[in-house]
Structures are given as structure tokens and as C-alpha cells.
């Protein structure tokens, strides 16, 4: 009985720290209330509540993963204060040479912004799985071996370094203000928070339009049949259009995490392990071309592919092909 009490006390203390010790940030006002400082404590509390519900229903819950994700998120708040942004100049250039100036007001302006943001996010997310430079940051989000709310805010510390926000530049060039685009992306990420749970039911006909917990569970699965599927943020329509949609199969339960599971709960290791692996590969590269391949190629890219070792793409899930094992692989404790 003492252990659960200590876990909840430590979690409550960490949430309190998130409320009182977070550095000041720019505001995001909804109805005159700045919601930005309250986002992290709120999602941490909801993730804690999910853990309690699962334990009360006699299901397992990885409390170490909750603390790892929460530590990652709290440290990220401070890292984001560093005035480093690879995409800032690109945003400024796009805004200076914008095609139009679009003021939000008419219904069509919101429609264009929301659909445009979803389109940009789809390609950002897809590139984050297919270009190792972006994957080095995004692998953090997939490192949790559980599909819970706590995994939703495990996002790492290096998104500014990777420059992944560059995919939003077309919206700014079209004529939407950079802060408006950033706020729209934030609301998309807030929507995606509730997708990270197995407690939610299927949503019927909405499953054909929206990104749902069922669809996102497939995205987080490391089964070969599910790799690189369902990249949408709030909608699933672009996955259907571009051939990356996959239904969750009753005969193939989702196995979450990286293909080679990451066993560490160390926030620093979680945040930087894939960057370290990429640097090691670059240092071993024999040519400049190989070096760039390790940066811009897909995860698992090699200058000497061993085709003879590749198993059929549709081999049983417990015997993944070498190609599938190479993609999304990250070092972890065995």
C-alpha cells in the first residue's frame, strides 16, 4: 500500500512543480485566459488519472514511463527558451514575400488554414519517419513501449535543432501570420493528446474522417504491417489519399515502441540516443555521399544494403525482415 501512495505523492509533486516552476512563456489566450502555462500540468494530470484508472481496473501501468515522459516535457520547457531556431529566417522570408495577407474572420479563411495546416503536418510527420535527421527528434515520441497519455507529451528537446517546422512555411507564404500558424499547430497537437490511449472506444463513421485512437495506435505500433502508417494529425483523409492508411487488424495486436525496444527511462538518453547513433554512423562513413546518406536517408539506411539478408516483407510479425528491423532501430539497454 505504501508504494502506490509514494508514487502518487511524487507524481503530484512533479505536477505542482510544472505549475509553479515553469519559465514564463508567450501567451496563448482563449476567452481572455492564457492557457499556455496550464497545458503541461493538465496533460500530466490526465495521464496520471489514466494510470490510476488502469491500475484500479487491474491492468498494468508503467509508472517509470510516466515519470520519464513528464521529466522530458518539463526539461523541454527550459530548452525551448534557448534562442535557437533554424526555421526563423525562412518564416521571416516567407512572410516578407507572402502572396496575400489573410485575416481570420470569414469561414473560408478558417477552412483554408485548418486544411492547409493538416496537409503541412501530414508531410512533416511523414518526413519525420523517412528522413533520419527529422527521425532523430521524432524517435523520442515513439520510444515509449506503452500507448498511454504519457507518451503523447514525450516529444524530446531537439525539434528546434531539426527544423521540422519548415514544413509550415507554405502557409506563411500564402498569407497566414506566423503566430497564427504556430497556434493552429499547437491546437492540432492538443487534439492529438487524447489519441494516445487504449481506453477510448471506436468512433463509428468518424473513423473515416478523423484521426482517432484506433488509427493512432496503428501509427505507434512497431509491427511490420503497421510501420509508417497513419501520419495524419486531426484528420485521416490525407493518409487515405496518399496510400499510407492502415486499419488496425484483429489478428495483429499492436506492439508499441521502437522495433528494437528502448529500455531506458533516463530522459537524457531518451532525448538524444538517436542523435548519438546518427553521429556514430556519420563518423564511420567512408565518403561524403555516405555521410549525407546517414543524415538524409531513411532510418536504417546503409551504403551497402544486404539484400540477401532481407526476409519477405510479409513475414510473420515475430520474424521481422532486416529492412523492417533496420528502420526505427535505436539502441537501448538489453
TORKOL-4160 file (C-alpha; in steps of 0.2 Angstrom, whole numbers, padded with zeros to 4 digits, m for minus):
334
<pt num="1" X="0000" Y="0000" Z="0000"/>
<pt num="2" X="0014" Y="0012" Z="0004"/>
<pt num="3" X="0022" Y="0011" Z="m0014"/>
<pt num="4" X="0006" Y="0017" Z="m0023"/>
<pt num="5" X="0005" Y="0031" Z="m0011"/>
<pt num="6" X="0023" Y="0036" Z="m0014"/>
<pt num="7" X="0021" Y="0035" Z="m0032"/>
<pt num="8" X="0005" Y="0047" Z="m0032"/>
<pt num="9" X="0014" Y="0059" Z="m0020"/>
<pt num="10" X="0029" Y="0060" Z="m0031"/>
<pt num="11" X="0018" Y="0062" Z="m0046"/>
<pt num="12" X="0008" Y="0076" Z="m0038"/>
<pt num="13" X="0024" Y="0085" Z="m0033"/>
<pt num="14" X="0030" Y="0084" Z="m0051"/>
<pt num="15" X="0014" Y="0092" Z="m0057"/>
<pt num="16" X="0015" Y="0105" Z="m0044"/>
<pt num="17" X="0032" Y="0109" Z="m0050"/>
<pt num="18" X="0026" Y="0110" Z="m0068"/>
<pt num="19" X="0013" Y="0123" Z="m0062"/>
<pt num="20" X="0025" Y="0134" Z="m0051"/>
<pt num="21" X="0042" Y="0132" Z="m0058"/>
<pt num="22" X="0039" Y="0133" Z="m0077"/>
<pt num="23" X="0048" Y="0148" Z="m0085"/>
<pt num="24" X="0037" Y="0161" Z="m0092"/>
<pt num="25" X="0032" Y="0159" Z="m0110"/>
<pt num="26" X="0022" Y="0169" Z="m0123"/>
<pt num="27" X="0004" Y="0169" Z="m0120"/>
<pt num="28" X="m0010" Y="0159" Z="m0130"/>
<pt num="29" X="m0026" Y="0167" Z="m0125"/>
<pt num="30" X="m0043" Y="0158" Z="m0126"/>
<pt num="31" X="m0058" Y="0168" Z="m0119"/>
<pt num="32" X="m0046" Y="0180" Z="m0111"/>
<pt num="33" X="m0037" Y="0167" Z="m0102"/>
<pt num="34" X="m0019" Y="0162" Z="m0105"/>
<pt num="35" X="m0019" Y="0143" Z="m0107"/>
<pt num="36" X="m0001" Y="0140" Z="m0112"/>
<pt num="37" X="0006" Y="0139" Z="m0094"/>
<pt num="38" X="m0008" Y="0126" Z="m0089"/>
<pt num="39" X="m0006" Y="0114" Z="m0104"/>
<pt num="40" X="0008" Y="0104" Z="m0097"/>
<pt num="41" X="0001" Y="0102" Z="m0079"/>
<pt num="42" X="m0016" Y="0097" Z="m0087"/>
<pt num="43" X="m0010" Y="0084" Z="m0098"/>
<pt num="44" X="0002" Y="0077" Z="m0084"/>
<pt num="45" X="m0013" Y="0076" Z="m0073"/>
<pt num="46" X="m0024" Y="0067" Z="m0086"/>
<pt num="47" X="m0010" Y="0055" Z="m0089"/>
<pt num="48" X="m0009" Y="0052" Z="m0070"/>
<pt num="49" X="m0028" Y="0049" Z="m0069"/>
<pt num="50" X="m0027" Y="0037" Z="m0084"/>
<pt num="51" X="m0013" Y="0027" Z="m0074"/>
<pt num="52" X="m0025" Y="0026" Z="m0059"/>
<pt num="53" X="m0039" Y="0020" Z="m0069"/>
<pt num="54" X="m0029" Y="0007" Z="m0077"/>
<pt num="55" X="m0022" Y="0001" Z="m0060"/>
<pt num="56" X="m0040" Y="0001" Z="m0052"/>
<pt num="57" X="m0046" Y="m0010" Z="m0066"/>
<pt num="58" X="m0032" Y="m0022" Z="m0063"/>
<pt num="59" X="m0022" Y="m0018" Z="m0078"/>
<pt num="60" X="m0003" Y="m0014" Z="m0079"/>
<pt num="61" X="0004" Y="0003" Z="m0080"/>
<pt num="62" X="0022" Y="0009" Z="m0082"/>
<pt num="63" X="0024" Y="0022" Z="m0069"/>
<pt num="64" X="0043" Y="0024" Z="m0073"/>
<pt num="65" X="0037" Y="0029" Z="m0091"/>
<pt num="66" X="0025" Y="0042" Z="m0084"/>
<pt num="67" X="0040" Y="0050" Z="m0074"/>
<pt num="68" X="0052" Y="0049" Z="m0089"/>
<pt num="69" X="0039" Y="0057" Z="m0101"/>
<pt num="70" X="0035" Y="0071" Z="m0088"/>
<pt num="71" X="0053" Y="0074" Z="m0085"/>
<pt num="72" X="0056" Y="0075" Z="m0104"/>
<pt num="73" X="0042" Y="0088" Z="m0105"/>
<pt num="74" X="0047" Y="0099" Z="m0091"/>
<pt num="75" X="0065" Y="0100" Z="m0097"/>
<pt num="76" X="0059" Y="0104" Z="m0114"/>
<pt num="77" X="0051" Y="0119" Z="m0107"/>
<pt num="78" X="0068" Y="0126" Z="m0102"/>
<pt num="79" X="0077" Y="0120" Z="m0118"/>
<pt num="80" X="0064" Y="0130" Z="m0128"/>
<pt num="81" X="0070" Y="0146" Z="m0120"/>
<pt num="82" X="0086" Y="0145" Z="m0129"/>
<pt num="83" X="0085" Y="0157" Z="m0144"/>
<pt num="84" X="0089" Y="0144" Z="m0157"/>
<pt num="85" X="0078" Y="0142" Z="m0172"/>
<pt num="86" X="0084" Y="0136" Z="m0189"/>
<pt num="87" X="0067" Y="0140" Z="m0197"/>
<pt num="88" X="0065" Y="0158" Z="m0191"/>
<pt num="89" X="0074" Y="0166" Z="m0206"/>
<pt num="90" X="0063" Y="0155" Z="m0218"/>
<pt num="91" X="0047" Y="0161" Z="m0209"/>
<pt num="92" X="0053" Y="0179" Z="m0210"/>
<pt num="93" X="0057" Y="0177" Z="m0228"/>
<pt num="94" X="0040" Y="0169" Z="m0232"/>
<pt num="95" X="0031" Y="0182" Z="m0223"/>
<pt num="96" X="0040" Y="0196" Z="m0231"/>
<pt num="97" X="0036" Y="0189" Z="m0249"/>
<pt num="98" X="0019" Y="0182" Z="m0245"/>
<pt num="99" X="0007" Y="0181" Z="m0259"/>
<pt num="100" X="m0008" Y="0188" Z="m0249"/>
<pt num="101" X="m0012" Y="0194" Z="m0232"/>
<pt num="102" X="m0026" Y="0183" Z="m0225"/>
<pt num="103" X="m0035" Y="0189" Z="m0210"/>
<pt num="104" X="m0045" Y="0176" Z="m0200"/>
<pt num="105" X="m0064" Y="0180" Z="m0200"/>
<pt num="106" X="m0073" Y="0173" Z="m0214"/>
<pt num="107" X="m0077" Y="0154" Z="m0213"/>
<pt num="108" X="m0067" Y="0151" Z="m0228"/>
<pt num="109" X="m0051" Y="0158" Z="m0220"/>
<pt num="110" X="m0053" Y="0146" Z="m0206"/>
<pt num="111" X="m0056" Y="0131" Z="m0218"/>
<pt num="112" X="m0041" Y="0135" Z="m0228"/>
<pt num="113" X="m0030" Y="0137" Z="m0213"/>
<pt num="114" X="m0036" Y="0121" Z="m0204"/>
<pt num="115" X="m0035" Y="0110" Z="m0220"/>
<pt num="116" X="m0018" Y="0118" Z="m0225"/>
<pt num="117" X="m0011" Y="0115" Z="m0208"/>
<pt num="118" X="m0016" Y="0097" Z="m0208"/>
<pt num="119" X="m0009" Y="0095" Z="m0226"/>
<pt num="120" X="0008" Y="0103" Z="m0220"/>
<pt num="121" X="0008" Y="0092" Z="m0204"/>
<pt num="122" X="0005" Y="0076" Z="m0214"/>
<pt num="123" X="0021" Y="0079" Z="m0224"/>
<pt num="124" X="0030" Y="0085" Z="m0209"/>
<pt num="125" X="0025" Y="0069" Z="m0200"/>
<pt num="126" X="0029" Y="0058" Z="m0215"/>
<pt num="127" X="0046" Y="0066" Z="m0217"/>
<pt num="128" X="0050" Y="0063" Z="m0199"/>
<pt num="129" X="0049" Y="0044" Z="m0202"/>
<pt num="130" X="0058" Y="0044" Z="m0218"/>
<pt num="131" X="0072" Y="0056" Z="m0216"/>
<pt num="132" X="0084" Y="0052" Z="m0202"/>
<pt num="133" X="0088" Y="0070" Z="m0197"/>
<pt num="134" X="0070" Y="0073" Z="m0193"/>
<pt num="135" X="0068" Y="0055" Z="m0186"/>
<pt num="136" X="0082" Y="0059" Z="m0173"/>
<pt num="137" X="0070" Y="0070" Z="m0164"/>
<pt num="138" X="0054" Y="0061" Z="m0168"/>
<pt num="139" X="0060" Y="0044" Z="m0162"/>
<pt num="140" X="0058" Y="0051" Z="m0144"/>
<pt num="141" X="0040" Y="0051" Z="m0146"/>
<pt num="142" X="0040" Y="0033" Z="m0152"/>
<pt num="143" X="0051" Y="0027" Z="m0139"/>
<pt num="144" X="0038" Y="0023" Z="m0126"/>
<pt num="145" X="0033" Y="0005" Z="m0125"/>
<pt num="146" X="0016" Y="0009" Z="m0119"/>
<pt num="147" X="0002" Y="0018" Z="m0128"/>
<pt num="148" X="m0004" Y="0030" Z="m0115"/>
<pt num="149" X="m0007" Y="0048" Z="m0112"/>
<pt num="150" X="0010" Y="0050" Z="m0105"/>
<pt num="151" X="0018" Y="0045" Z="m0122"/>
<pt num="152" X="0008" Y="0060" Z="m0130"/>
<pt num="153" X="0019" Y="0073" Z="m0122"/>
<pt num="154" X="0036" Y="0063" Z="m0124"/>
<pt num="155" X="0042" Y="0074" Z="m0138"/>
<pt num="156" X="0061" Y="0077" Z="m0135"/>
<pt num="157" X="0071" Y="0093" Z="m0134"/>
<pt num="158" X="0078" Y="0095" Z="m0152"/>
<pt num="159" X="0063" Y="0100" Z="m0163"/>
<pt num="160" X="0071" Y="0117" Z="m0165"/>
<pt num="161" X="0088" Y="0110" Z="m0170"/>
<pt num="162" X="0080" Y="0098" Z="m0183"/>
<pt num="163" X="0070" Y="0112" Z="m0191"/>
<pt num="164" X="0055" Y="0102" Z="m0193"/>
<pt num="165" X="0043" Y="0117" Z="m0193"/>
<pt num="166" X="0050" Y="0121" Z="m0210"/>
<pt num="167" X="0035" Y="0112" Z="m0217"/>
<pt num="168" X="0023" Y="0126" Z="m0211"/>
<pt num="169" X="0032" Y="0139" Z="m0222"/>
<pt num="170" X="0019" Y="0137" Z="m0237"/>
<pt num="171" X="0005" Y="0143" Z="m0225"/>
<pt num="172" X="0015" Y="0159" Z="m0220"/>
<pt num="173" X="0020" Y="0162" Z="m0239"/>
<pt num="174" X="0002" Y="0160" Z="m0243"/>
<pt num="175" X="m0003" Y="0174" Z="m0231"/>
<pt num="176" X="m0006" Y="0167" Z="m0213"/>
<pt num="177" X="0003" Y="0176" Z="m0199"/>
<pt num="178" X="0017" Y="0165" Z="m0192"/>
<pt num="179" X="0010" Y="0166" Z="m0174"/>
<pt num="180" X="m0007" Y="0161" Z="m0181"/>
<pt num="181" X="0001" Y="0146" Z="m0190"/>
<pt num="182" X="0010" Y="0141" Z="m0173"/>
<pt num="183" X="m0006" Y="0142" Z="m0163"/>
<pt num="184" X="m0015" Y="0131" Z="m0176"/>
<pt num="185" X="m0001" Y="0118" Z="m0175"/>
<pt num="186" X="m0002" Y="0119" Z="m0156"/>
<pt num="187" X="m0021" Y="0116" Z="m0156"/>
<pt num="188" X="m0018" Y="0101" Z="m0168"/>
<pt num="189" X="m0006" Y="0094" Z="m0155"/>
<pt num="190" X="m0018" Y="0096" Z="m0141"/>
<pt num="191" X="m0031" Y="0087" Z="m0151"/>
<pt num="192" X="m0018" Y="0073" Z="m0153"/>
<pt num="193" X="m0016" Y="0071" Z="m0135"/>
<pt num="194" X="m0032" Y="0061" Z="m0132"/>
<pt num="195" X="m0027" Y="0049" Z="m0146"/>
<pt num="196" X="m0014" Y="0041" Z="m0136"/>
<pt num="197" X="m0024" Y="0029" Z="m0126"/>
<pt num="198" X="m0032" Y="0012" Z="m0127"/>
<pt num="199" X="m0047" Y="0017" Z="m0116"/>
<pt num="200" X="m0056" Y="0026" Z="m0130"/>
<pt num="201" X="m0069" Y="0017" Z="m0140"/>
<pt num="202" X="m0070" Y="0017" Z="m0159"/>
<pt num="203" X="m0080" Y="0032" Z="m0166"/>
<pt num="204" X="m0090" Y="0024" Z="m0180"/>
<pt num="205" X="m0092" Y="0033" Z="m0196"/>
<pt num="206" X="m0080" Y="0047" Z="m0189"/>
<pt num="207" X="m0066" Y="0034" Z="m0191"/>
<pt num="208" X="m0066" Y="0038" Z="m0210"/>
<pt num="209" X="m0063" Y="0057" Z="m0207"/>
<pt num="210" X="m0054" Y="0060" Z="m0191"/>
<pt num="211" X="m0038" Y="0053" Z="m0184"/>
<pt num="212" X="m0044" Y="0043" Z="m0169"/>
<pt num="213" X="m0036" Y="0032" Z="m0155"/>
<pt num="214" X="m0038" Y="0017" Z="m0166"/>
<pt num="215" X="m0029" Y="0024" Z="m0180"/>
<pt num="216" X="m0015" Y="0032" Z="m0170"/>
<pt num="217" X="m0012" Y="0015" Z="m0161"/>
<pt num="218" X="m0008" Y="0008" Z="m0178"/>
<pt num="219" X="0004" Y="0023" Z="m0180"/>
<pt num="220" X="0013" Y="0019" Z="m0164"/>
<pt num="221" X="0014" Y="0001" Z="m0167"/>
<pt num="222" X="0031" Y="m0007" Z="m0172"/>
<pt num="223" X="0023" Y="m0022" Z="m0181"/>
<pt num="224" X="0030" Y="m0023" Z="m0198"/>
<pt num="225" X="0012" Y="m0022" Z="m0205"/>
<pt num="226" X="0010" Y="m0006" Z="m0196"/>
<pt num="227" X="0026" Y="0003" Z="m0199"/>
<pt num="228" X="0025" Y="0021" Z="m0207"/>
<pt num="229" X="0006" Y="0022" Z="m0207"/>
<pt num="230" X="m0007" Y="0035" Z="m0202"/>
<pt num="231" X="0003" Y="0051" Z="m0202"/>
<pt num="232" X="m0012" Y="0062" Z="m0200"/>
<pt num="233" X="m0014" Y="0075" Z="m0186"/>
<pt num="234" X="m0033" Y="0078" Z="m0184"/>
<pt num="235" X="m0039" Y="0070" Z="m0200"/>
<pt num="236" X="m0035" Y="0054" Z="m0208"/>
<pt num="237" X="m0040" Y="0059" Z="m0226"/>
<pt num="238" X="m0023" Y="0063" Z="m0232"/>
<pt num="239" X="m0017" Y="0045" Z="m0227"/>
<pt num="240" X="m0031" Y="0038" Z="m0237"/>
<pt num="241" X="m0026" Y="0050" Z="m0252"/>
<pt num="242" X="m0008" Y="0046" Z="m0252"/>
<pt num="243" X="m0008" Y="0027" Z="m0248"/>
<pt num="244" X="m0002" Y="0027" Z="m0230"/>
<pt num="245" X="m0018" Y="0022" Z="m0221"/>
<pt num="246" X="m0019" Y="0006" Z="m0212"/>
<pt num="247" X="m0033" Y="m0001" Z="m0202"/>
<pt num="248" X="m0030" Y="m0010" Z="m0185"/>
<pt num="249" X="m0032" Y="m0029" Z="m0188"/>
<pt num="250" X="m0040" Y="m0040" Z="m0176"/>
<pt num="251" X="m0027" Y="m0054" Z="m0180"/>
<pt num="252" X="m0012" Y="m0042" Z="m0177"/>
<pt num="253" X="m0012" Y="m0034" Z="m0160"/>
<pt num="254" X="m0002" Y="m0018" Z="m0159"/>
<pt num="255" X="0016" Y="m0019" Z="m0151"/>
<pt num="256" X="0021" Y="m0002" Z="m0146"/>
<pt num="257" X="0038" Y="0007" Z="m0146"/>
<pt num="258" X="0053" Y="0006" Z="m0157"/>
<pt num="259" X="0056" Y="m0010" Z="m0167"/>
<pt num="260" X="0071" Y="m0013" Z="m0155"/>
<pt num="261" X="0063" Y="m0008" Z="m0139"/>
<pt num="262" X="0071" Y="0006" Z="m0129"/>
<pt num="263" X="0073" Y="0000" Z="m0111"/>
<pt num="264" X="0080" Y="0016" Z="m0103"/>
<pt num="265" X="0070" Y="0028" Z="m0093"/>
<pt num="266" X="0083" Y="0041" Z="m0092"/>
<pt num="267" X="0076" Y="0057" Z="m0100"/>
<pt num="268" X="0093" Y="0062" Z="m0107"/>
<pt num="269" X="0096" Y="0046" Z="m0115"/>
<pt num="270" X="0078" Y="0045" Z="m0122"/>
<pt num="271" X="0080" Y="0063" Z="m0130"/>
<pt num="272" X="0097" Y="0060" Z="m0138"/>
<pt num="273" X="0100" Y="0042" Z="m0141"/>
<pt num="274" X="0096" Y="0043" Z="m0160"/>
<pt num="275" X="0106" Y="0058" Z="m0162"/>
<pt num="276" X="0121" Y="0049" Z="m0155"/>
<pt num="277" X="0118" Y="0034" Z="m0166"/>
<pt num="278" X="0117" Y="0045" Z="m0181"/>
<pt num="279" X="0134" Y="0054" Z="m0176"/>
<pt num="280" X="0142" Y="0037" Z="m0174"/>
<pt num="281" X="0136" Y="0032" Z="m0192"/>
<pt num="282" X="0142" Y="0048" Z="m0199"/>
<pt num="283" X="0159" Y="0046" Z="m0191"/>
<pt num="284" X="0161" Y="0029" Z="m0199"/>
<pt num="285" X="0156" Y="0035" Z="m0216"/>
<pt num="286" X="0169" Y="0032" Z="m0229"/>
<pt num="287" X="0163" Y="0045" Z="m0241"/>
<pt num="288" X="0154" Y="0062" Z="m0241"/>
<pt num="289" X="0140" Y="0054" Z="m0250"/>
<pt num="290" X="0138" Y="0040" Z="m0237"/>
<pt num="291" X="0139" Y="0053" Z="m0223"/>
<pt num="292" X="0124" Y="0063" Z="m0231"/>
<pt num="293" X="0115" Y="0046" Z="m0234"/>
<pt num="294" X="0116" Y="0044" Z="m0215"/>
<pt num="295" X="0108" Y="0061" Z="m0212"/>
<pt num="296" X="0095" Y="0062" Z="m0226"/>
<pt num="297" X="0091" Y="0044" Z="m0230"/>
<pt num="298" X="0078" Y="0034" Z="m0221"/>
<pt num="299" X="0081" Y="0027" Z="m0204"/>
<pt num="300" X="0092" Y="0011" Z="m0206"/>
<pt num="301" X="0099" Y="0017" Z="m0222"/>
<pt num="302" X="0116" Y="0009" Z="m0227"/>
<pt num="303" X="0128" Y="0012" Z="m0241"/>
<pt num="304" X="0130" Y="m0007" Z="m0243"/>
<pt num="305" X="0112" Y="m0014" Z="m0242"/>
<pt num="306" X="0112" Y="m0033" Z="m0239"/>
<pt num="307" X="0098" Y="m0038" Z="m0250"/>
<pt num="308" X="0101" Y="m0057" Z="m0247"/>
<pt num="309" X="0098" Y="m0055" Z="m0229"/>
<pt num="310" X="0081" Y="m0047" Z="m0232"/>
<pt num="311" X="0066" Y="m0058" Z="m0227"/>
<pt num="312" X="0050" Y="m0056" Z="m0237"/>
<pt num="313" X="0040" Y="m0040" Z="m0232"/>
<pt num="314" X="0025" Y="m0050" Z="m0227"/>
<pt num="315" X="0035" Y="m0062" Z="m0215"/>
<pt num="316" X="0026" Y="m0066" Z="m0198"/>
<pt num="317" X="0027" Y="m0051" Z="m0186"/>
<pt num="318" X="0039" Y="m0060" Z="m0174"/>
<pt num="319" X="0051" Y="m0063" Z="m0188"/>
<pt num="320" X="0053" Y="m0045" Z="m0195"/>
<pt num="321" X="0063" Y="m0043" Z="m0211"/>
<pt num="322" X="0080" Y="m0035" Z="m0209"/>
<pt num="323" X="0073" Y="m0019" Z="m0218"/>
<pt num="324" X="0060" Y="m0018" Z="m0205"/>
<pt num="325" X="0072" Y="m0021" Z="m0191"/>
<pt num="326" X="0084" Y="m0008" Z="m0198"/>
<pt num="327" X="0071" Y="0006" Z="m0199"/>
<pt num="328" X="0066" Y="0014" Z="m0182"/>
<pt num="329" X="0080" Y="0004" Z="m0173"/>
<pt num="330" X="0088" Y="0013" Z="m0159"/>
<pt num="331" X="0100" Y="0007" Z="m0146"/>
<pt num="332" X="0093" Y="0003" Z="m0129"/>
<pt num="333" X="0098" Y="m0007" Z="m0113"/>
<pt num="334" X="0096" Y="m0026" Z="m0116"/>
